[in-house]
Amino acid sequence: MRSDLNTRLTVEVRLLPDPCLWCWEIRDAERGDLVESSWTGEWTAYDSADEAYSAGRRRLTRLAGR
């Protein structure tokens, strides 16, 4: 299950219109479904796309380790 989860989930970053910050989203690559988001789930945003992507990768690693 874990390896299947790793191959199906991807991290994407998105620019929020207001405030002008970045958030990460973890999506099911096959379905396009949103699995988790830093903005909708935690109200957390980042100053740069790189920072958001790094945080999203860390979260994906924790999800896959379950």
PQR file of N, CA, C, O and H, with PARSE charges and radii, in Angstrom:
ATOM      1  N   MET A   1       0.824  -1.200   0.000 -0.4000 1.5000
ATOM      2  CA  MET A   1       0.000   0.000   0.000 -0.0000 2.0000
ATOM      3  C   MET A   1       0.861   1.255   0.000  0.5500 1.7000
ATOM      4  O   MET A   1       0.561   2.209  -0.718 -0.5500 1.4000
ATOM      5  N   ARG A   2       1.922   1.267   0.791 -0.4000 1.5000
ATOM      6  CA  ARG A   2       2.753   2.467   0.863 -0.0000 2.0000
ATOM      7  C   ARG A   2       3.393   2.805  -0.476  0.5500 1.7000
ATOM      8  O   ARG A   2       3.386   3.968  -0.879 -0.5500 1.4000
ATOM      9  H   ARG A   2       2.166   0.492   1.374  0.4000 1.0000
ATOM     10  N   SER A   3       3.952   1.810  -1.183 -0.4000 1.5000
ATOM     11  CA  SER A   3       4.581   2.100  -2.468 -0.0000 2.0000
ATOM     12  C   SER A   3       3.539   2.558  -3.482  0.5500 1.7000
ATOM     13  O   SER A   3       3.823   3.424  -4.310 -0.5500 1.4000
ATOM     14  H   SER A   3       3.958   0.865  -0.856  0.4000 1.0000
ATOM     15  N   ASP A   4       2.344   1.993  -3.431 -0.4000 1.5000
ATOM     16  CA  ASP A   4       1.260   2.426  -4.302 -0.0000 2.0000
ATOM     17  C   ASP A   4       0.901   3.876  -4.006  0.5500 1.7000
ATOM     18  O   ASP A   4       0.664   4.661  -4.924 -0.5500 1.4000
ATOM     19  H   ASP A   4       2.113   1.289  -2.759  0.4000 1.0000
ATOM     20  N   LEU A   5       0.860   4.228  -2.736 -0.4000 1.5000
ATOM     21  CA  LEU A   5       0.553   5.595  -2.333 -0.0000 2.0000
ATOM     22  C   LEU A   5       1.627   6.549  -2.842  0.5500 1.7000
ATOM     23  O   LEU A   5       1.305   7.634  -3.326 -0.5500 1.4000
ATOM     24  H   LEU A   5       1.052   3.590  -1.990  0.4000 1.0000
ATOM     25  N   ASN A   6       2.894   6.164  -2.741 -0.4000 1.5000
ATOM     26  CA  ASN A   6       3.990   7.008  -3.200 -0.0000 2.0000
ATOM     27  C   ASN A   6       3.896   7.315  -4.684  0.5500 1.7000
ATOM     28  O   ASN A   6       4.189   8.437  -5.098 -0.5500 1.4000
ATOM     29  H   ASN A   6       3.155   5.283  -2.348  0.4000 1.0000
ATOM     30  N   THR A   7       3.498   6.350  -5.487 -0.4000 1.5000
ATOM     31  CA  THR A   7       3.441   6.567  -6.929 -0.0000 2.0000
ATOM     32  C   THR A   7       2.197   7.339  -7.346  0.5500 1.7000
ATOM     33  O   THR A   7       2.201   7.976  -8.400 -0.5500 1.4000
ATOM     34  H   THR A   7       3.261   5.439  -5.150  0.4000 1.0000
ATOM     35  N   ARG A   8       1.156   7.300  -6.565 -0.4000 1.5000
ATOM     36  CA  ARG A   8      -0.092   7.972  -6.933 -0.0000 2.0000
ATOM     37  C   ARG A   8      -0.157   9.425  -6.502  0.5500 1.7000
ATOM     38  O   ARG A   8      -0.836  10.223  -7.149 -0.5500 1.4000
ATOM     39  H   ARG A   8       1.154   6.782  -5.710  0.4000 1.0000
ATOM     40  N   LEU A   9       0.526   9.789  -5.436 -0.4000 1.5000
ATOM     41  CA  LEU A   9       0.397  11.137  -4.900 -0.0000 2.0000
ATOM     42  C   LEU A   9       1.513  12.045  -5.393  0.5500 1.7000
ATOM     43  O   LEU A   9       2.671  11.639  -5.481 -0.5500 1.4000
ATOM     44  H   LEU A   9       1.077   9.141  -4.911  0.4000 1.0000
ATOM     45  N   THR A  10       1.145  13.280  -5.711 -0.4000 1.5000
ATOM     46  CA  THR A  10       2.119  14.268  -6.158 -0.0000 2.0000
ATOM     47  C   THR A  10       1.932  15.561  -5.376  0.5500 1.7000
ATOM     48  O   THR A  10       0.854  15.836  -4.848 -0.5500 1.4000
ATOM     49  H   THR A  10       0.204  13.610  -5.639  0.4000 1.0000
ATOM     50  N   VAL A  11       2.999  16.345  -5.314 -0.4000 1.5000
ATOM     51  CA  VAL A  11       2.951  17.651  -4.662 -0.0000 2.0000
ATOM     52  C   VAL A  11       2.914  18.721  -5.745  0.5500 1.7000
ATOM     53  O   VAL A  11       3.719  18.705  -6.677 -0.5500 1.4000
ATOM     54  H   VAL A  11       3.874  16.121  -5.744  0.4000 1.0000
ATOM     55  N   GLU A  12       1.982  19.640  -5.614 -0.4000 1.5000
ATOM     56  CA  GLU A  12       1.894  20.789  -6.505 -0.0000 2.0000
ATOM     57  C   GLU A  12       1.880  22.044  -5.650  0.5500 1.7000
ATOM     58  O   GLU A  12       1.426  22.021  -4.507 -0.5500 1.4000
ATOM     59  H   GLU A  12       1.328  19.653  -4.858  0.4000 1.0000
ATOM     60  N   VAL A  13       2.379  23.138  -6.206 -0.4000 1.5000
ATOM     61  CA  VAL A  13       2.303  24.416  -5.502 -0.0000 2.0000
ATOM     62  C   VAL A  13       1.396  25.345  -6.290  0.5500 1.7000
ATOM     63  O   VAL A  13       1.272  25.243  -7.510 -0.5500 1.4000
ATOM     64  H   VAL A  13       2.748  23.158  -7.135  0.4000 1.0000
ATOM     65  N   ARG A  14       0.773  26.244  -5.566 -0.4000 1.5000
ATOM     66  CA  ARG A  14      -0.187  27.155  -6.193 -0.0000 2.0000
ATOM     67  C   ARG A  14      -0.048  28.524  -5.547  0.5500 1.7000
ATOM     68  O   ARG A  14       0.117  28.644  -4.333 -0.5500 1.4000
ATOM     69  H   ARG A  14       0.873  26.327  -4.574  0.4000 1.0000
ATOM     70  N   LEU A  15      -0.119  29.550  -6.381 -0.4000 1.5000
ATOM     71  CA  LEU A  15      -0.058  30.927  -5.907 -0.0000 2.0000
ATOM     72  C   LEU A  15      -1.446  31.361  -5.459  0.5500 1.7000
ATOM     73  O   LEU A  15      -2.411  31.280  -6.219 -0.5500 1.4000
ATOM     74  H   LEU A  15      -0.253  29.452  -7.367  0.4000 1.0000
ATOM     75  N   LEU A  16      -1.532  31.817  -4.233 -0.4000 1.5000
ATOM     76  CA  LEU A  16      -2.798  32.336  -3.713 -0.0000 2.0000
ATOM     77  C   LEU A  16      -2.964  33.771  -4.199  0.5500 1.7000
ATOM     78  O   LEU A  16      -2.000  34.536  -4.179 -0.5500 1.4000
ATOM     79  H   LEU A  16      -0.748  31.884  -3.616  0.4000 1.0000
ATOM     80  N   PRO A  17      -4.157  34.153  -4.632 -0.5600 1.5000
ATOM     81  CA  PRO A  17      -4.347  35.505  -5.156  0.2800 2.0000
ATOM     82  C   PRO A  17      -4.263  36.593  -4.086  0.5500 1.7000
ATOM     83  O   PRO A  17      -3.747  37.681  -4.346 -0.5500 1.4000
ATOM     84  N   ASP A  18      -4.756  36.311  -2.912 -0.4000 1.5000
ATOM     85  CA  ASP A  18      -4.731  37.311  -1.848 -0.0000 2.0000
ATOM     86  C   ASP A  18      -4.775  36.598  -0.514  0.5500 1.7000
ATOM     87  O   ASP A  18      -5.828  36.047  -0.191 -0.5500 1.4000
ATOM     88  H   ASP A  18      -5.175  35.428  -2.701  0.4000 1.0000
ATOM     89  N   PRO A  19      -3.768  36.561   0.255 -0.5600 1.5000
ATOM     90  CA  PRO A  19      -2.511  37.288   0.094  0.2800 2.0000
ATOM     91  C   PRO A  19      -1.636  36.618  -0.964  0.5500 1.7000
ATOM     92  O   PRO A  19      -1.841  35.452  -1.301 -0.5500 1.4000
ATOM     93  N   CYS A  20      -0.682  37.346  -1.473 -0.4000 1.5000
ATOM     94  CA  CYS A  20       0.197  36.853  -2.537 -0.0000 2.0000
ATOM     95  C   CYS A  20       1.254  35.923  -1.936  0.5500 1.7000
ATOM     96  O   CYS A  20       2.419  36.293  -1.788 -0.5500 1.4000
ATOM     97  H   CYS A  20      -0.515  38.293  -1.200  0.4000 1.0000
ATOM     98  N   LEU A  21       0.820  34.719  -1.597 -0.4000 1.5000
ATOM     99  CA  LEU A  21       1.675  33.698  -0.996 -0.0000 2.0000
ATOM    100  C   LEU A  21       1.447  32.373  -1.718  0.5500 1.7000
ATOM    101  O   LEU A  21       0.539  32.252  -2.540 -0.5500 1.4000
ATOM    102  H   LEU A  21      -0.126  34.418  -1.717  0.4000 1.0000
ATOM    103  N   TRP A  22       2.277  31.385  -1.402 -0.4000 1.5000
ATOM    104  CA  TRP A  22       2.206  30.071  -2.031 -0.0000 2.0000
ATOM    105  C   TRP A  22       1.718  29.016  -1.047  0.5500 1.7000
ATOM    106  O   TRP A  22       1.991  29.100   0.151 -0.5500 1.4000
ATOM    107  H   TRP A  22       3.014  31.484  -0.734  0.4000 1.0000
ATOM    108  N   CYS A  23       0.998  28.027  -1.558 -0.4000 1.5000
ATOM    109  CA  CYS A  23       0.595  26.886  -0.734 -0.0000 2.0000
ATOM    110  C   CYS A  23       0.927  25.603  -1.482  0.5500 1.7000
ATOM    111  O   CYS A  23       1.121  25.612  -2.698 -0.5500 1.4000
ATOM    112  H   CYS A  23       0.777  27.959  -2.531  0.4000 1.0000
ATOM    113  N   TRP A  24       0.991  24.498  -0.743 -0.4000 1.5000
ATOM    114  CA  TRP A  24       1.184  23.198  -1.384 -0.0000 2.0000
ATOM    115  C   TRP A  24      -0.120  22.427  -1.373  0.5500 1.7000
ATOM    116  O   TRP A  24      -0.978  22.613  -0.509 -0.5500 1.4000
ATOM    117  H   TRP A  24       0.833  24.490   0.244  0.4000 1.0000
ATOM    118  N   GLU A  25      -0.241  21.549  -2.370 -0.4000 1.5000
ATOM    119  CA  GLU A  25      -1.375  20.638  -2.453 -0.0000 2.0000
ATOM    120  C   GLU A  25      -0.854  19.249  -2.781  0.5500 1.7000
ATOM    121  O   GLU A  25       0.004  19.090  -3.650 -0.5500 1.4000
ATOM    122  H   GLU A  25       0.455  21.398  -3.071  0.4000 1.0000
ATOM    123  N   ILE A  26      -1.361  18.261  -2.098 -0.4000 1.5000
ATOM    124  CA  ILE A  26      -1.048  16.870  -2.413 -0.0000 2.0000
ATOM    125  C   ILE A  26      -2.260  16.324  -3.152  0.5500 1.7000
ATOM    126  O   ILE A  26      -3.385  16.357  -2.655 -0.5500 1.4000
ATOM    127  H   ILE A  26      -2.058  18.389  -1.392  0.4000 1.0000
ATOM    128  N   ARG A  27      -1.997  15.819  -4.359 -0.4000 1.5000
ATOM    129  CA  ARG A  27      -3.074  15.336  -5.215 -0.0000 2.0000
ATOM    130  C   ARG A  27      -2.842  13.890  -5.625  0.5500 1.7000
ATOM    131  O   ARG A  27      -1.708  13.428  -5.749 -0.5500 1.4000
ATOM    132  H   ARG A  27      -1.083  15.792  -4.763  0.4000 1.0000
ATOM    133  N   ASP A  28      -3.948  13.196  -5.831 -0.4000 1.5000
ATOM    134  CA  ASP A  28      -3.914  11.858  -6.409 -0.0000 2.0000
ATOM    135  C   ASP A  28      -3.688  12.048  -7.907  0.5500 1.7000
ATOM    136  O   ASP A  28      -4.544  12.597  -8.600 -0.5500 1.4000
ATOM    137  H   ASP A  28      -4.869  13.571  -5.730  0.4000 1.0000
ATOM    138  N   ALA A  29      -2.539  11.596  -8.405 -0.4000 1.5000
ATOM    139  CA  ALA A  29      -2.169  11.824  -9.802 -0.0000 2.0000
ATOM    140  C   ALA A  29      -3.108  11.129 -10.783  0.5500 1.7000
ATOM    141  O   ALA A  29      -3.313  11.623 -11.891 -0.5500 1.4000
ATOM    142  H   ALA A  29      -1.844  11.150  -7.841  0.4000 1.0000
ATOM    143  N   GLU A  30      -3.670  10.010 -10.400 -0.4000 1.5000
ATOM    144  CA  GLU A  30      -4.565   9.276 -11.292 -0.0000 2.0000
ATOM    145  C   GLU A  30      -5.929   9.937 -11.404  0.5500 1.7000
ATOM    146  O   GLU A  30      -6.490  10.030 -12.496 -0.5500 1.4000
ATOM    147  H   GLU A  30      -3.503   9.609  -9.499  0.4000 1.0000
ATOM    148  N   ARG A  31      -6.453  10.385 -10.303 -0.4000 1.5000
ATOM    149  CA  ARG A  31      -7.811  10.945 -10.273 -0.0000 2.0000
ATOM    150  C   ARG A  31      -7.840  12.466 -10.310  0.5500 1.7000
ATOM    151  O   ARG A  31      -8.842  13.062 -10.705 -0.5500 1.4000
ATOM    152  H   ARG A  31      -5.998  10.309  -9.416  0.4000 1.0000
ATOM    153  N   GLY A  32      -6.740  13.095  -9.898 -0.4000 1.5000
ATOM    154  CA  GLY A  32      -6.717  14.548  -9.805 -0.0000 2.0000
ATOM    155  C   GLY A  32      -7.343  15.073  -8.527  0.5500 1.7000
ATOM    156  O   GLY A  32      -7.457  16.285  -8.343 -0.5500 1.4000
ATOM    157  H   GLY A  32      -5.926  12.611  -9.577  0.4000 1.0000
ATOM    158  N   ASP A  33      -7.750  14.172  -7.640 -0.4000 1.5000
ATOM    159  CA  ASP A  33      -8.400  14.574  -6.388 -0.0000 2.0000
ATOM    160  C   ASP A  33      -7.412  15.241  -5.442  0.5500 1.7000
ATOM    161  O   ASP A  33      -6.251  14.841  -5.353 -0.5500 1.4000
ATOM    162  H   ASP A  33      -7.657  13.188  -7.789  0.4000 1.0000
ATOM    163  N   LEU A  34      -7.883  16.252  -4.744 -0.4000 1.5000
ATOM    164  CA  LEU A  34      -7.095  16.897  -3.707 -0.0000 2.0000
ATOM    165  C   LEU A  34      -7.121  16.018  -2.465  0.5500 1.7000
ATOM    166  O   LEU A  34      -8.192  15.696  -1.950 -0.5500 1.4000
ATOM    167  H   LEU A  34      -8.826  16.576  -4.816  0.4000 1.0000
ATOM    168  N   VAL A  35      -5.945  15.631  -1.983 -0.4000 1.5000
ATOM    169  CA  VAL A  35      -5.829  14.793  -0.795 -0.0000 2.0000
ATOM    170  C   VAL A  35      -5.633  15.664   0.435  0.5500 1.7000
ATOM    171  O   VAL A  35      -6.260  15.445   1.471 -0.5500 1.4000
ATOM    172  H   VAL A  35      -5.075  15.893  -2.401  0.4000 1.0000
ATOM    173  N   GLU A  36      -4.752  16.659   0.311 -0.4000 1.5000
ATOM    174  CA  GLU A  36      -4.454  17.540   1.434 -0.0000 2.0000
ATOM    175  C   GLU A  36      -3.880  18.844   0.893  0.5500 1.7000
ATOM    176  O   GLU A  36      -3.257  18.869  -0.168 -0.5500 1.4000
ATOM    177  H   GLU A  36      -4.242  16.837  -0.531  0.4000 1.0000
ATOM    178  N   SER A  37      -4.099  19.927   1.636 -0.4000 1.5000
ATOM    179  CA  SER A  37      -3.607  21.241   1.229 -0.0000 2.0000
ATOM    180  C   SER A  37      -3.136  22.014   2.447  0.5500 1.7000
ATOM    181  O   SER A  37      -3.765  21.973   3.504 -0.5500 1.4000
ATOM    182  H   SER A  37      -4.606  19.907   2.498  0.4000 1.0000
ATOM    183  N   SER A  38      -2.025  22.718   2.291 -0.4000 1.5000
ATOM    184  CA  SER A  38      -1.534  23.527   3.415 -0.0000 2.0000
ATOM    185  C   SER A  38      -2.477  24.692   3.701  0.5500 1.7000
ATOM    186  O   SER A  38      -2.575  25.146   4.841 -0.5500 1.4000
ATOM    187  H   SER A  38      -1.513  22.751   1.433  0.4000 1.0000
ATOM    188  N   TRP A  39      -3.157  25.170   2.688 -0.4000 1.5000
ATOM    189  CA  TRP A  39      -4.017  26.340   2.880 -0.0000 2.0000
ATOM    190  C   TRP A  39      -5.385  25.959   3.424  0.5500 1.7000
ATOM    191  O   TRP A  39      -5.836  26.529   4.417 -0.5500 1.4000
ATOM    192  H   TRP A  39      -3.077  24.801   1.762  0.4000 1.0000
ATOM    193  N   THR A  40      -6.044  25.007   2.790 -0.4000 1.5000
ATOM    194  CA  THR A  40      -7.394  24.654   3.240 -0.0000 2.0000
ATOM    195  C   THR A  40      -7.382  23.835   4.516  0.5500 1.7000
ATOM    196  O   THR A  40      -8.324  23.903   5.305 -0.5500 1.4000
ATOM    197  H   THR A  40      -5.677  24.543   1.983  0.4000 1.0000
ATOM    198  N   GLY A  41      -6.326  23.060   4.730 -0.4000 1.5000
ATOM    199  CA  GLY A  41      -6.269  22.209   5.912 -0.0000 2.0000
ATOM    200  C   GLY A  41      -5.650  22.855   7.134  0.5500 1.7000
ATOM    201  O   GLY A  41      -6.059  22.591   8.265 -0.5500 1.4000
ATOM    202  H   GLY A  41      -5.560  23.004   4.089  0.4000 1.0000
ATOM    203  N   GLU A  42      -4.646  23.716   6.896 -0.4000 1.5000
ATOM    204  CA  GLU A  42      -3.878  24.268   8.008 -0.0000 2.0000
ATOM    205  C   GLU A  42      -3.797  25.795   8.010  0.5500 1.7000
ATOM    206  O   GLU A  42      -3.274  26.379   8.959 -0.5500 1.4000
ATOM    207  H   GLU A  42      -4.314  23.930   5.977  0.4000 1.0000
ATOM    208  N   TRP A  43      -4.300  26.445   6.975 -0.4000 1.5000
ATOM    209  CA  TRP A  43      -4.169  27.891   6.806 -0.0000 2.0000
ATOM    210  C   TRP A  43      -2.701  28.323   6.851  0.5500 1.7000
ATOM    211  O   TRP A  43      -2.353  29.348   7.438 -0.5500 1.4000
ATOM    212  H   TRP A  43      -4.724  25.971   6.204  0.4000 1.0000
ATOM    213  N   THR A  44      -1.850  27.511   6.213 -0.4000 1.5000
ATOM    214  CA  THR A  44      -0.424  27.801   6.160 -0.0000 2.0000
ATOM    215  C   THR A  44      -0.040  28.134   4.727  0.5500 1.7000
ATOM    216  O   THR A  44      -0.378  27.401   3.797 -0.5500 1.4000
ATOM    217  H   THR A  44      -2.132  26.679   5.736  0.4000 1.0000
ATOM    218  N   ALA A  45       0.670  29.245   4.555 -0.4000 1.5000
ATOM    219  CA  ALA A  45       1.157  29.660   3.243 -0.0000 2.0000
ATOM    220  C   ALA A  45       2.628  30.047   3.367  0.5500 1.7000
ATOM    221  O   ALA A  45       3.139  30.239   4.471 -0.5500 1.4000
ATOM    222  H   ALA A  45       0.945  29.840   5.311  0.4000 1.0000
ATOM    223  N   TYR A  46       3.298  30.160   2.229 -0.4000 1.5000
ATOM    224  CA  TYR A  46       4.747  30.347   2.195 -0.0000 2.0000
ATOM    225  C   TYR A  46       5.109  31.512   1.279  0.5500 1.7000
ATOM    226  O   TYR A  46       4.367  31.861   0.361 -0.5500 1.4000
ATOM    227  H   TYR A  46       2.883  30.005   1.332  0.4000 1.0000
ATOM    228  N   ASP A  47       6.269  32.101   1.555 -0.4000 1.5000
ATOM    229  CA  ASP A  47       6.728  33.260   0.787 -0.0000 2.0000
ATOM    230  C   ASP A  47       7.175  32.910  -0.625  0.5500 1.7000
ATOM    231  O   ASP A  47       7.125  33.758  -1.516 -0.5500 1.4000
ATOM    232  H   ASP A  47       6.872  31.818   2.300  0.4000 1.0000
ATOM    233  N   SER A  48       7.614  31.668  -0.843 -0.4000 1.5000
ATOM    234  CA  SER A  48       8.105  31.284  -2.168 -0.0000 2.0000
ATOM    235  C   SER A  48       7.551  29.920  -2.573  0.5500 1.7000
ATOM    236  O   SER A  48       7.131  29.121  -1.736 -0.5500 1.4000
ATOM    237  H   SER A  48       7.655  30.979  -0.120  0.4000 1.0000
ATOM    238  N   ALA A  49       7.563  29.683  -3.876 -0.4000 1.5000
ATOM    239  CA  ALA A  49       7.121  28.389  -4.397 -0.0000 2.0000
ATOM    240  C   ALA A  49       8.048  27.273  -3.925  0.5500 1.7000
ATOM    241  O   ALA A  49       7.586  26.174  -3.616 -0.5500 1.4000
ATOM    242  H   ALA A  49       7.904  30.331  -4.557  0.4000 1.0000
ATOM    243  N   ASP A  50       9.349  27.542  -3.866 -0.4000 1.5000
ATOM    244  CA  ASP A  50      10.308  26.528  -3.411 -0.0000 2.0000
ATOM    245  C   ASP A  50      10.056  26.126  -1.964  0.5500 1.7000
ATOM    246  O   ASP A  50      10.104  24.945  -1.619 -0.5500 1.4000
ATOM    247  H   ASP A  50       9.724  28.434  -4.117  0.4000 1.0000
ATOM    248  N   GLU A  51       9.790  27.112  -1.128 -0.4000 1.5000
ATOM    249  CA  GLU A  51       9.509  26.839   0.288 -0.0000 2.0000
ATOM    250  C   GLU A  51       8.232  26.005   0.429  0.5500 1.7000
ATOM    251  O   GLU A  51       8.184  25.064   1.222 -0.5500 1.4000
ATOM    252  H   GLU A  51       9.751  28.072  -1.408  0.4000 1.0000
ATOM    253  N   ALA A  52       7.211  26.351  -0.333 -0.4000 1.5000
ATOM    254  CA  ALA A  52       5.951  25.599  -0.293 -0.0000 2.0000
ATOM    255  C   ALA A  52       6.158  24.170  -0.787  0.5500 1.7000
ATOM    256  O   ALA A  52       5.629  23.225  -0.202 -0.5500 1.4000
ATOM    257  H   ALA A  52       7.249  27.116  -0.977  0.4000 1.0000
ATOM    258  N   TYR A  53       6.924  24.013  -1.863 -0.4000 1.5000
ATOM    259  CA  TYR A  53       7.170  22.677  -2.406 -0.0000 2.0000
ATOM    260  C   TYR A  53       7.924  21.805  -1.401  0.5500 1.7000
ATOM    261  O   TYR A  53       7.581  20.639  -1.208 -0.5500 1.4000
ATOM    262  H   TYR A  53       7.354  24.780  -2.339  0.4000 1.0000
ATOM    263  N   SER A  54       8.937  22.365  -0.770 -0.4000 1.5000
ATOM    264  CA  SER A  54       9.707  21.606   0.231 -0.0000 2.0000
ATOM    265  C   SER A  54       8.820  21.151   1.386  0.5500 1.7000
ATOM    266  O   SER A  54       8.924  20.011   1.839 -0.5500 1.4000
ATOM    267  H   SER A  54       9.216  23.312  -0.927  0.4000 1.0000
ATOM    268  N   ALA A  55       7.958  22.032   1.857 -0.4000 1.5000
ATOM    269  CA  ALA A  55       7.042  21.680   2.946 -0.0000 2.0000
ATOM    270  C   ALA A  55       6.051  20.608   2.491  0.5500 1.7000
ATOM    271  O   ALA A  55       5.729  19.697   3.254 -0.5500 1.4000
ATOM    272  H   ALA A  55       7.874  22.957   1.489  0.4000 1.0000
ATOM    273  N   GLY A  56       5.573  20.711   1.268 -0.4000 1.5000
ATOM    274  CA  GLY A  56       4.665  19.705   0.730 -0.0000 2.0000
ATOM    275  C   GLY A  56       5.323  18.345   0.590  0.5500 1.7000
ATOM    276  O   GLY A  56       4.695  17.321   0.858 -0.5500 1.4000
ATOM    277  H   GLY A  56       5.835  21.451   0.648  0.4000 1.0000
ATOM    278  N   ARG A  57       6.586  18.323   0.170 -0.4000 1.5000
ATOM    279  CA  ARG A  57       7.326  17.056   0.070 -0.0000 2.0000
ATOM    280  C   ARG A  57       7.509  16.419   1.449  0.5500 1.7000
ATOM    281  O   ARG A  57       7.391  15.203   1.600 -0.5500 1.4000
ATOM    282  H   ARG A  57       7.096  19.155  -0.049  0.4000 1.0000
ATOM    283  N   ARG A  58       7.795  17.245   2.446 -0.4000 1.5000
ATOM    284  CA  ARG A  58       7.926  16.707   3.811 -0.0000 2.0000
ATOM    285  C   ARG A  58       6.612  16.080   4.270  0.5500 1.7000
ATOM    286  O   ARG A  58       6.606  15.002   4.865 -0.5500 1.4000
ATOM    287  H   ARG A  58       7.891  18.233   2.324  0.4000 1.0000
ATOM    288  N   ARG A  59       5.503  16.756   3.992 -0.4000 1.5000
ATOM    289  CA  ARG A  59       4.192  16.225   4.385 -0.0000 2.0000
ATOM    290  C   ARG A  59       3.879  14.935   3.632  0.5500 1.7000
ATOM    291  O   ARG A  59       3.353  13.990   4.218 -0.5500 1.4000
ATOM    292  H   ARG A  59       5.507  17.632   3.509  0.4000 1.0000
ATOM    293  N   LEU A  60       4.197  14.889   2.346 -0.4000 1.5000
ATOM    294  CA  LEU A  60       3.968  13.684   1.557 -0.0000 2.0000
ATOM    295  C   LEU A  60       4.786  12.516   2.107  0.5500 1.7000
ATOM    296  O   LEU A  60       4.298  11.387   2.152 -0.5500 1.4000
ATOM    297  H   LEU A  60       4.625  15.658   1.870  0.4000 1.0000
ATOM    298  N   THR A  61       6.013  12.777   2.522 -0.4000 1.5000
ATOM    299  CA  THR A  61       6.856  11.739   3.114 -0.0000 2.0000
ATOM    300  C   THR A  61       6.223  11.193   4.385  0.5500 1.7000
ATOM    301  O   THR A  61       6.238   9.984   4.619 -0.5500 1.4000
ATOM    302  H   THR A  61       6.409  13.694   2.485  0.4000 1.0000
ATOM    303  N   ARG A  62       5.667  12.078   5.209 -0.4000 1.5000
ATOM    304  CA  ARG A  62       4.993  11.622   6.434 -0.0000 2.0000
ATOM    305  C   ARG A  62       3.741  10.809   6.101  0.5500 1.7000
ATOM    306  O   ARG A  62       3.472   9.799   6.751 -0.5500 1.4000
ATOM    307  H   ARG A  62       5.655  13.060   5.020  0.4000 1.0000
ATOM    308  N   LEU A  63       2.983  11.232   5.109 -0.4000 1.5000
ATOM    309  CA  LEU A  63       1.785  10.483   4.709 -0.0000 2.0000
ATOM    310  C   LEU A  63       2.154   9.091   4.206  0.5500 1.7000
ATOM    311  O   LEU A  63       1.493   8.111   4.549 -0.5500 1.4000
ATOM    312  H   LEU A  63       3.202  12.053   4.581  0.4000 1.0000
ATOM    313  N   ALA A  64       3.188   9.004   3.409 -0.4000 1.5000
ATOM    314  CA  ALA A  64       3.596   7.727   2.825 -0.0000 2.0000
ATOM    315  C   ALA A  64       4.176   6.789   3.874  0.5500 1.7000
ATOM    316  O   ALA A  64       4.177   5.573   3.681 -0.5500 1.4000
ATOM    317  H   ALA A  64       3.724   9.801   3.131  0.4000 1.0000
ATOM    318  N   GLY A  65       4.669   7.339   4.984 -0.4000 1.5000
ATOM    319  CA  GLY A  65       5.255   6.519   6.034 -0.0000 2.0000
ATOM    320  C   GLY A  65       4.247   5.885   6.961  0.5500 1.7000
ATOM    321  O   GLY A  65       4.615   5.079   7.816 -0.5500 1.4000
ATOM    322  H   GLY A  65       4.668   8.327   5.140  0.4000 1.0000
ATOM    323  N   ARG A  66       2.999   6.228   6.813 -0.4000 1.5000
ATOM    324  CA  ARG A  66       1.952   5.681   7.690 -0.0000 2.0000
ATOM    325  C   ARG A  66       1.761   4.209   7.489  0.5500 1.7000
ATOM    326  O   ARG A  66       0.920   3.600   8.150 -0.5500 1.4000
ATOM    327  H   ARG A  66       2.701   6.883   6.118  0.4000 1.0000
TER
END
